[in-house]
Amino acid sequence: MQMPEPPKIWDDKDGTTNVPHSSTTKSFSTQVWPSQSPHTQEQKMHPEEVTHSSTSDTETPPDETDLEETPGSGIPSKSEIPARKRSCFIEAIGKPVLLRSSPESDHMTAWGAVMRDAQPPSPSDANKFYITEQFTGKQLIEYATPEDFKNFRPTFKYSLPKAFRGVGHVVYNGSFFYQVDSQPVIVRYDLAKERITAKRTIEGASHSDGRYIYNSKKNYDFMDFAVDEHGLWLIYTTRDSHNPIVAHLNANTLESIFVRNVTFSHLDLGNAFVACGVFYGIGTVHFPYSHVLLAYDLLSDQHYTPPKGAIFTNPRQKSVMVDYNPRDRKIYSWDGGWQLQYPLKFSTSDSDGKS
Protein backbone atom coordinates (compact mmCIF):
# COMPACT_ATOMS: atom_id res chain seq x y z
CA MET A 1 0.00 0.00 0.00
CA GLN A 2 1.34 3.40 -0.97
CA MET A 3 2.04 5.71 1.97
CA PRO A 4 0.23 9.07 1.95
CA GLU A 5 2.18 12.23 1.29
CA PRO A 6 3.83 13.21 4.58
CA PRO A 7 2.63 16.46 6.15
CA LYS A 8 4.85 19.51 6.23
CA ILE A 9 6.85 19.52 9.46
CA TRP A 10 8.17 22.76 10.88
CA ASP A 11 11.95 23.16 10.59
CA ASP A 12 13.91 24.74 13.38
CA LYS A 13 16.05 27.50 11.85
CA ASP A 14 19.18 26.77 13.89
CA GLY A 15 20.16 24.11 11.37
CA THR A 16 20.38 21.20 13.80
CA THR A 17 17.00 19.67 13.13
CA ASN A 18 16.38 20.28 9.45
CA VAL A 19 16.26 16.60 8.53
CA PRO A 20 14.03 14.86 5.98
CA HIS A 21 11.95 12.03 7.40
CA SER A 22 10.19 8.93 6.24
CA SER A 23 8.96 5.86 8.08
CA THR A 24 12.20 4.08 7.13
CA THR A 25 14.61 6.98 7.62
CA LYS A 26 17.61 6.24 9.84
CA SER A 27 19.52 9.41 9.08
CA PHE A 28 19.05 12.17 11.64
CA SER A 29 20.87 15.40 12.32
CA THR A 30 23.69 15.30 14.82
CA GLN A 31 22.96 16.87 18.17
CA VAL A 32 25.29 19.75 18.97
CA TRP A 33 26.22 19.03 22.56
CA PRO A 34 26.77 22.00 24.89
CA SER A 35 30.33 22.39 26.02
CA GLN A 36 31.13 21.79 29.65
CA SER A 37 33.07 24.44 31.48
CA PRO A 38 36.13 23.34 33.51
CA HIS A 39 34.56 24.18 36.87
CA THR A 40 31.67 21.77 36.26
CA GLN A 41 33.79 18.88 35.00
CA GLU A 42 33.32 15.78 37.13
CA GLN A 43 35.84 13.02 37.49
CA LYS A 44 34.79 10.07 35.37
CA MET A 45 34.47 6.93 37.47
CA HIS A 46 33.25 3.43 36.92
CA PRO A 47 29.59 3.06 37.95
CA GLU A 48 30.47 0.73 40.79
CA GLU A 49 32.98 3.26 42.15
CA VAL A 50 30.74 6.30 42.25
CA THR A 51 29.32 7.39 45.59
CA HIS A 52 27.34 10.37 46.76
CA SER A 53 28.84 12.14 49.73
CA SER A 54 25.73 14.12 50.71
CA THR A 55 24.48 11.30 52.96
CA SER A 56 26.49 11.19 56.17
CA ASP A 57 27.76 7.91 57.56
CA THR A 58 25.75 8.37 60.74
CA GLU A 59 22.42 9.10 59.07
CA THR A 60 19.84 6.34 59.32
CA PRO A 61 17.32 6.45 56.47
CA PRO A 62 13.75 6.14 57.69
CA ASP A 63 11.62 3.21 56.67
CA GLU A 64 9.56 4.27 53.65
CA THR A 65 6.47 2.80 55.33
CA ASP A 66 6.82 5.40 58.10
CA LEU A 67 6.58 8.34 55.72
CA GLU A 68 3.43 10.36 56.24
CA GLU A 69 1.05 11.03 53.37
CA THR A 70 -0.91 14.23 52.88
CA PRO A 71 -4.19 14.03 50.96
CA GLY A 72 -4.80 16.42 48.08
CA SER A 73 -7.32 19.23 48.17
CA GLY A 74 -9.24 18.23 45.03
CA ILE A 75 -11.18 21.23 43.64
CA PRO A 76 -8.80 24.20 43.57
CA SER A 77 -9.37 27.60 45.11
CA LYS A 78 -8.01 30.66 43.34
CA SER A 79 -5.17 30.91 45.85
CA GLU A 80 -3.99 27.39 44.94
CA ILE A 81 -3.71 28.00 41.20
CA PRO A 82 -0.27 29.41 40.34
CA ALA A 83 0.11 32.58 38.32
CA ARG A 84 1.16 31.88 34.75
CA LYS A 85 4.93 32.18 34.63
CA ARG A 86 5.20 32.24 30.85
CA SER A 87 2.52 33.02 28.29
CA CYS A 88 3.03 30.55 25.48
CA PHE A 89 1.13 28.15 23.28
CA ILE A 90 2.70 25.53 21.03
CA GLU A 91 2.31 26.40 17.36
CA ALA A 92 4.47 23.67 15.85
CA ILE A 93 6.60 20.64 16.73
CA GLY A 94 9.85 20.37 14.79
CA LYS A 95 11.61 17.41 13.24
CA PRO A 96 13.27 15.07 15.75
CA VAL A 97 16.96 15.09 16.57
CA LEU A 98 18.53 11.70 17.26
CA LEU A 99 20.32 11.89 20.61
CA ARG A 100 21.21 8.21 20.81
CA SER A 101 20.06 4.87 19.42
CA SER A 102 20.21 1.73 21.49
CA PRO A 103 21.83 -1.37 20.00
CA GLU A 104 19.40 -3.25 17.76
CA SER A 105 20.33 -6.52 19.47
CA ASP A 106 19.39 -5.23 22.91
CA HIS A 107 15.83 -6.44 23.50
CA MET A 108 15.70 -4.50 26.76
CA THR A 109 15.46 -1.10 25.09
CA ALA A 110 12.04 -1.14 23.39
CA TRP A 111 10.63 0.49 26.54
CA GLY A 112 12.46 3.21 28.37
CA ALA A 113 12.58 6.80 29.54
CA VAL A 114 15.21 9.47 28.87
CA MET A 115 15.27 12.35 31.34
CA ARG A 116 17.10 15.57 32.18
CA ASP A 117 16.56 17.57 35.36
CA ALA A 118 14.39 20.59 34.55
CA GLN A 119 15.49 22.31 37.76
CA PRO A 120 19.00 21.00 38.45
CA PRO A 121 20.41 21.67 41.94
CA SER A 122 23.92 22.37 40.56
CA PRO A 123 25.71 23.14 37.27
CA SER A 124 27.02 19.58 37.09
CA ASP A 125 23.48 18.22 37.51
CA ALA A 126 22.41 20.33 34.54
CA ASN A 127 24.69 18.28 32.27
CA LYS A 128 23.37 14.90 33.32
CA PHE A 129 21.15 12.46 31.48
CA TYR A 130 19.14 9.71 33.16
CA ILE A 131 17.45 6.65 31.71
CA THR A 132 15.39 3.68 32.79
CA GLU A 133 14.92 0.56 30.67
CA GLN A 134 11.90 -1.72 30.37
CA PHE A 135 8.50 -0.90 31.88
CA THR A 136 9.38 -2.16 35.34
CA GLY A 137 12.66 -2.43 37.21
CA LYS A 138 14.73 -1.14 40.12
CA GLN A 139 17.57 0.64 38.35
CA LEU A 140 18.04 4.27 37.32
CA ILE A 141 21.11 4.94 35.18
CA GLU A 142 22.94 8.27 35.31
CA TYR A 143 25.32 9.81 32.75
CA ALA A 144 27.44 12.72 33.99
CA THR A 145 27.72 14.49 30.62
CA PRO A 146 26.02 14.49 27.24
CA GLU A 147 29.12 12.87 25.79
CA ASP A 148 28.90 10.02 28.31
CA PHE A 149 25.27 9.53 27.39
CA LYS A 150 25.95 9.57 23.67
CA ASN A 151 28.70 6.96 24.04
CA PHE A 152 26.89 4.63 26.49
CA ARG A 153 29.24 5.39 29.41
CA PRO A 154 27.13 5.33 32.59
CA THR A 155 28.71 7.06 35.58
CA PHE A 156 26.32 5.84 38.27
CA LYS A 157 23.55 3.27 38.69
CA TYR A 158 20.95 3.80 41.39
CA SER A 159 19.39 0.75 43.01
CA LEU A 160 15.83 1.75 43.82
CA PRO A 161 14.22 0.38 47.00
CA LYS A 162 10.90 -0.14 45.19
CA ALA A 163 10.42 -1.11 41.55
CA PHE A 164 9.02 1.49 39.15
CA ARG A 165 6.09 0.98 36.82
CA GLY A 166 5.91 2.26 33.23
CA VAL A 167 8.07 4.91 31.60
CA GLY A 168 6.27 8.03 32.81
CA HIS A 169 8.93 9.09 35.31
CA VAL A 170 10.74 12.43 35.59
CA VAL A 171 13.83 13.83 37.26
CA TYR A 172 13.16 17.20 38.88
CA ASN A 173 15.10 19.30 41.40
CA GLY A 174 17.50 16.48 42.25
CA SER A 175 14.85 13.79 42.72
CA PHE A 176 13.44 10.91 40.69
CA PHE A 177 9.64 10.71 40.68
CA TYR A 178 7.92 7.46 39.76
CA GLN A 179 4.96 5.15 40.33
CA VAL A 180 5.60 2.06 42.43
CA ASP A 181 4.96 -1.14 40.49
CA SER A 182 1.52 -2.73 41.03
CA GLN A 183 0.45 -0.01 43.48
CA PRO A 184 -1.46 3.30 43.20
CA VAL A 185 1.51 4.88 44.94
CA ILE A 186 3.92 7.58 43.75
CA VAL A 187 7.26 8.34 45.37
CA ARG A 188 10.01 10.90 45.40
CA TYR A 189 13.47 9.31 45.42
CA ASP A 190 16.20 11.78 46.46
CA LEU A 191 19.21 11.20 44.21
CA ALA A 192 21.73 12.69 46.65
CA LYS A 193 20.47 10.73 49.67
CA GLU A 194 19.65 7.64 47.61
CA ARG A 195 16.38 6.96 49.40
CA ILE A 196 12.67 7.67 49.17
CA THR A 197 11.83 10.91 50.95
CA ALA A 198 8.12 11.24 50.13
CA LYS A 199 5.27 8.99 49.02
CA ARG A 200 1.57 9.30 48.35
CA THR A 201 -1.28 6.95 47.54
CA ILE A 202 -3.49 8.16 44.68
CA GLU A 203 -6.91 7.06 45.85
CA GLY A 204 -9.04 5.45 43.14
CA ALA A 205 -6.31 5.60 40.49
CA SER A 206 -6.11 2.81 37.93
CA HIS A 207 -3.02 0.71 38.56
CA SER A 208 -3.85 -2.83 37.39
CA ASP A 209 -6.00 -4.99 35.08
CA GLY A 210 -4.66 -3.34 31.94
CA ARG A 211 -6.46 -0.02 32.50
CA TYR A 212 -3.58 2.03 31.13
CA ILE A 213 -3.56 5.80 30.86
CA TYR A 214 -2.99 5.80 27.05
CA ASN A 215 -4.35 3.80 24.11
CA SER A 216 -0.96 2.55 22.95
CA LYS A 217 -0.65 -1.23 22.79
CA LYS A 218 3.04 -0.89 23.68
CA ASN A 219 2.64 1.59 26.54
CA TYR A 220 2.20 0.13 30.01
CA ASP A 221 1.80 3.38 31.96
CA PHE A 222 -0.89 3.73 34.57
CA MET A 223 0.48 7.12 35.65
CA ASP A 224 2.57 9.69 33.81
CA PHE A 225 4.55 12.48 35.48
CA ALA A 226 5.15 15.79 33.71
CA VAL A 227 7.16 18.93 34.43
CA ASP A 228 6.64 22.40 33.03
CA GLU A 229 7.34 26.02 33.99
CA HIS A 230 4.97 25.69 36.95
CA GLY A 231 6.45 22.54 38.45
CA LEU A 232 5.40 18.92 38.84
CA TRP A 233 2.23 17.31 37.44
CA LEU A 234 0.74 13.82 37.50
CA ILE A 235 -1.50 12.42 34.75
CA TYR A 236 -3.66 9.41 35.60
CA THR A 237 -7.18 8.03 35.34
CA THR A 238 -9.56 6.24 37.67
CA ARG A 239 -11.38 2.93 37.59
CA ASP A 240 -14.74 4.71 37.21
CA SER A 241 -13.92 7.24 34.48
CA HIS A 242 -12.39 7.53 31.01
CA ASN A 243 -11.28 11.12 31.61
CA PRO A 244 -7.62 11.92 32.13
CA ILE A 245 -7.00 13.56 35.50
CA VAL A 246 -4.12 16.01 35.90
CA ALA A 247 -2.92 16.90 39.39
CA HIS A 248 -0.51 19.72 40.20
CA LEU A 249 1.81 18.38 42.91
CA ASN A 250 4.01 19.84 45.59
CA ALA A 251 7.37 18.41 44.56
CA ASN A 252 8.57 18.10 48.16
CA THR A 253 5.58 16.39 49.76
CA LEU A 254 3.68 15.06 46.69
CA GLU A 255 0.55 16.72 48.08
CA SER A 256 -2.00 17.71 45.43
CA ILE A 257 -2.17 21.48 45.04
CA PHE A 258 -5.15 21.19 42.71
CA VAL A 259 -6.67 18.64 40.35
CA ARG A 260 -8.29 18.95 36.91
CA ASN A 261 -10.69 16.37 35.48
CA VAL A 262 -10.29 16.83 31.72
CA THR A 263 -13.38 16.16 29.62
CA PHE A 264 -11.72 14.04 26.95
CA SER A 265 -11.39 10.26 26.72
CA HIS A 266 -7.93 9.04 27.68
CA LEU A 267 -8.55 6.10 25.32
CA ASP A 268 -8.14 8.53 22.40
CA LEU A 269 -4.63 9.57 23.48
CA GLY A 270 -1.40 7.84 22.56
CA ASN A 271 0.65 10.01 24.92
CA ALA A 272 0.55 13.44 26.57
CA PHE A 273 2.67 16.16 28.18
CA VAL A 274 2.31 19.56 29.87
CA ALA A 275 3.94 22.78 28.64
CA CYS A 276 3.34 26.32 29.94
CA GLY A 277 0.38 25.13 31.97
CA VAL A 278 -1.33 23.52 28.96
CA PHE A 279 -2.08 19.79 28.78
CA TYR A 280 -1.40 18.44 25.27
CA GLY A 281 -2.61 15.03 24.07
CA ILE A 282 -1.13 13.21 21.06
CA GLY A 283 -3.49 11.02 19.04
CA THR A 284 -1.26 8.03 18.33
CA VAL A 285 2.36 6.95 18.58
CA HIS A 286 2.13 4.00 16.18
CA PHE A 287 2.03 5.85 12.86
CA PRO A 288 4.78 7.93 11.20
CA TYR A 289 2.90 11.16 11.95
CA SER A 290 0.37 12.13 14.59
CA HIS A 291 -1.55 15.28 15.45
CA VAL A 292 -2.12 16.95 18.79
CA LEU A 293 -5.79 16.23 19.49
CA LEU A 294 -6.13 17.94 22.84
CA ALA A 295 -4.98 21.28 24.24
CA TYR A 296 -6.41 22.07 27.66
CA ASP A 297 -5.34 25.00 29.82
CA LEU A 298 -4.87 23.62 33.32
CA LEU A 299 -4.58 27.08 34.89
CA SER A 300 -7.68 28.70 33.39
CA ASP A 301 -9.70 25.45 33.14
CA GLN A 302 -10.65 25.73 29.47
CA HIS A 303 -10.09 23.91 26.19
CA TYR A 304 -8.04 25.32 23.33
CA THR A 305 -8.34 24.56 19.65
CA PRO A 306 -5.47 22.08 19.05
CA PRO A 307 -2.71 23.67 16.96
CA LYS A 308 -2.84 22.50 13.34
CA GLY A 309 0.94 22.78 12.98
CA ALA A 310 1.69 20.58 15.96
CA ILE A 311 2.44 17.36 14.08
CA PHE A 312 4.35 14.79 16.10
CA THR A 313 6.76 12.54 14.18
CA ASN A 314 7.23 8.89 15.23
CA PRO A 315 10.25 7.64 13.24
CA ARG A 316 10.03 4.09 14.61
CA GLN A 317 6.33 4.28 15.44
CA LYS A 318 6.89 3.19 19.05
CA SER A 319 7.04 6.43 21.07
CA VAL A 320 6.28 5.00 24.50
CA MET A 321 7.60 8.05 26.39
CA VAL A 322 7.00 11.72 25.46
CA ASP A 323 7.90 14.55 27.86
CA TYR A 324 8.48 18.30 27.76
CA ASN A 325 11.47 19.87 29.50
CA PRO A 326 10.94 23.55 30.40
CA ARG A 327 14.65 24.18 30.90
CA ASP A 328 15.53 23.86 27.21
CA ARG A 329 11.89 24.02 25.99
CA LYS A 330 12.13 20.81 23.99
CA ILE A 331 10.30 17.49 23.91
CA TYR A 332 12.17 14.27 24.70
CA SER A 333 10.94 10.85 23.59
CA TRP A 334 11.85 7.17 23.63
CA ASP A 335 10.87 5.69 20.27
CA GLY A 336 11.59 1.98 19.85
CA GLY A 337 15.01 2.29 21.50
CA TRP A 338 15.86 5.65 19.93
CA GLN A 339 16.18 8.63 22.26
CA LEU A 340 14.94 11.74 20.45
CA GLN A 341 14.59 15.47 21.02
CA TYR A 342 12.07 17.80 19.33
CA PRO A 343 12.28 21.60 19.02
CA LEU A 344 9.10 23.58 19.64
CA LYS A 345 7.73 26.79 18.17
CA PHE A 346 5.64 28.85 20.59
CA SER A 347 3.26 31.75 20.24
CA THR A 348 3.04 34.31 23.03
CA SER A 349 -0.52 35.63 22.73
CA ASP A 350 -2.96 34.59 25.46
CA SER A 351 -5.77 34.57 22.92
CA ASP A 352 -4.07 32.15 20.52
CA GLY A 353 -5.89 28.88 20.21
CA LYS A 354 -8.63 29.50 22.74
CA SER A 355 -11.97 28.08 21.72
N, C-alpha and C positions, 0 to 999 in steps of 0.2 A: 504494500500500500504506500502510495506516495505521501510524504510528509507535507503538511501545509506550509505555506510561506511563513518563515519566522517573523514575529513582530519586531518592530524597531525598538532596540534597547538603548537607553540613554548612555552616552559615552562621557566618562569623566574627562575633563580637559587637561588633567595633569600628565597624561600620556602613559600612566601606569596600568590603565584598565581598558584601553581601547583594543579589545581583542575580539575577533570574529568567533562566533559560537555555532555549533550544531550539536545534535544529540550524540555524535560520535567524536567530537573534538577533544583532543588531549593536549592541545597547545594553548597555554595560558600565558599571560604576561608575567614577568618576574617581579615579585614584590621588592620594592626598594626599602631595605631595612634601615631604621633609624640608627645613627651611630651612637655609640655608648661612650660617654665622657669618662676620663680616667678616674674621677672620684667616685663613680658608681660601679666601677668594674669589680666583680666578685671573683674570688679565687675559685677556679673550676676544680671540683672534687668528684670523686666517684659517688654515685647515689648512696651506697652503703656507708660512706664516710661522713656524709653531711649531717650536721646536727644544728639545732636551733638553741641559741644560748639564752633566749628570753625566759625560759622556764627554769627557775632555780632548783638546785638539787634537793632543797628541803621542802619544796612545795608538794603537797599531796592533792592530786586532782580529785574533785568530788565525784561521787558516783552519779552517772547521768540520770539515774532514776530518782535522785534526790532534787533535781532541778525543778524549780517551781514554774508552773505555766500560768500565763495571764490570758483570760479570754478576750476576744476582740469585741469591739463596740457595735459592730453591725452597721446600721444606718448612720451615715456621717452627719455631724453637725457642721455648720459653716466653719467653726474654729478648727475642726480636724482636717479640713481639705487644704492642702498647701497652696500657696500662691504660685502661679505659673512662673517658673524660673527662666524659661525661654519660649518665645512665641514662634512655633515652627510647625509645619505640616509637610509631610513627605510628598513631593511631586513626582519623583522618579527614583527607581533603583537601578544602579549601573551594572555593567558587566562584571562578573566575578573575577577576582584575582586568586590564583592558586598559591596558597601559603605553603602547603606541604601535601604530598600524597603518600598514603601508607602503602607498604609493599603489597602487591596483588596476592601474594601467597599467604598473607596473614589473615586468617579467617576471623580473627578477633576484632577487626577494625571496621566492620560494616556499621556498627553502632558505636557512637562516641560523642563526646562534647569537647570543644576547644574553647578556652576561656582566657580572658585577660581581666585584671582587676580594674574596674571602672573608677575606683577611688583608692589608689595605692597608698599605703602608709608611708612609703619611702621611695626615693628615686630608683633604687635597685628593684623594688617591687613593681615599678612601672614597666620594666623591661621584660618581666616574666610572662611565660605562657604556661597554661595548665591544661591537662587533658584527663579524661576518663575514657576507658574502653569497655565495650559491651553495655548492656542495659541493666546489669546489676554487678556489684563487686565491692571490694573494700580497699581499693587503691586509687589514690590521686597522684598523678605524675606532674612534677614541676620542672620547667626549663628556665634557667637563669637569664638567658638572653634570646633574642630572636634567632641568632645564628645557631645556638644550641638546639632550639626547636626545629629549625629547618633541617638540621643534620642528625636528628634523632639522638641527641646526647642529653639524656635526662640528668639533672643535677640533684634531685631529691625525689623520694617516693614516700608518700604519706600512707601509713596503715590506719585506715579508719576503724573506729571501735564498732560501728554499725554499718552494715552494707547499704549502699545507695540503691535507689530504684530509678530507672529511666535515664534520660540524657538531658533533663531540664534543669541542670544545676547552674549556679553562677559562683564566681569569686568576686567578693565585694568588701572593700575596707579591711583587707587582711584576713577574711574568713571565707570558708567554703560552705555554701548553703545547699542542702539537698533533702530529698524525701527519703525516709527510712524504708527499706524494702519490706513489702507486705504489710505496711502499717500506714494509717492516716496521720503520720507524724512527720514534721519537718524539724530540722536541726541546724544550728550554726556551729561549725567546727572551726575553732580558732587555729590558724596556721602556725602562729608563733608558739602557742602553748601546746599544740598538738593534742587537743581534747575538745569535746563538745562543751560549749559554754551556755547554750540556750536550746530549748526544745519547745514544741507546741503541738498539740493534737488538733487537727482540723476536723471538727465535729461534722459528721454527715458526709464527708468527702469520699468520693469514689476512690477505692484503692485496691480492688480485686475484681475477679470475675470478668475480666476483659473489658471493663467499662472505662476505656482510655479517654484522655482529654481530646485527642485528635482522631481524624478518620483514617489516618495512614495505617496500612496493613503492616508496615515495618516499624511503627513507632509504638513503644510500650510505655509511654509516659502517662501517669495518672495525675501528676502535678508538674507545673512548669514555672520555674522562677524567671523573673525578668528584672532588669535594672535600667533606669533612665535617669534624666536630669533631676528627678524628684526622689530617687532612692530605690528601695527594694519593693518588688511586687510578686504576688503569687497567683498563678492562673490554675484553676481547678474546676471540677464540676461535682455535682452531688448525685446520690443514687436516685433521687426523686425528680430530677430536672435535666433537660438537655441544654440549658443555658450555660455558657461559660461564666464563671465567677472570678472576678479580679479583686484581690485584696491588697491594699497598700500596707506594708509591714514596717514596724520599727525594727531596724536592722540589729539592734542590740538585744532586744527581748523577744522578738518575733511576734509581739502583740499586734493585732489588727488595728490600724489607725482608722480606716474605713473600708467598706466593701461595696463593690458594684456588681449587680446581677445584670448581665448584658443580654438583651433580648435578641438573640441570634443563636441558632443551633450549633453547638460545638461539633456535631457530626458533619457539618459542611466545611470544617476547617482542617487543613493539612498541617498547619503550624501557625504560630502567632508570636508577637513580640510587642513591647511597649516602647515608644519613643516620644519624648516631649509631652508626656501625659496622655498620649493617644494610644489606644489598643488597636493594633493592626492584625487582621486575620488573613492568612494566605489560603487560597482555595485547595490546592493540591501540591504535593511534592513528588509525584510519580509521573510527571510529564515534563518535557523539556522546558516549557514555559508555563507560568501560572500567574494569575492576577490577584491583587489584593481585593478581597471581597468585603471586608469589614474595616471600618475606621470609626472608632467610638472614643469620644473625649471623656476620659475618666474623671477629669477635674470639673467639667461643666455638666456632665451627665447628659450628653446628647450625641446622636449619630451624625457622622459626616458622610458626604458622598465619597465613596472610595476613589482615590486618584487613578485616572485612566493610564497615566504613564508609569505607574508602579507595577512593573512586570518583573516577576521573580524568576530567575533562570536556575534550572536544576540540571547541571551538566550530566550527572550520573543518575538522575531521577530517583534519588534515595536520600533526600535532605531530611534526616531525622531530627537534627538540631538546628534551630534558627534563632539567633539572639542579637539584639542591638547593644552596642557599647557606647555610652554617651561621652566617654573620654575622647575617642577619636571620631565619633559620629559615623560609625560604619556597622554593617551587619556581618556577623560571623556565622558560618554554617559548617556542618559535618555532612557531607554528601557522599555516601557509599565509600567511605575511607579517605576521601579528599577533604582537606580543611581549607575553606574558602573565605574570602572577605569581599564585601560588596560596598562600593561608595554610594552615598545617598545625596539626592538633590532636594533641598528644602525650600519652601516658601516661608515668608515671615508675616503674612497678613492673617489676623485672627478670623477674618471672614472667609478665607479660602476654604472651600470644601464643605462648609456647613450646609446641611440640608434643612 
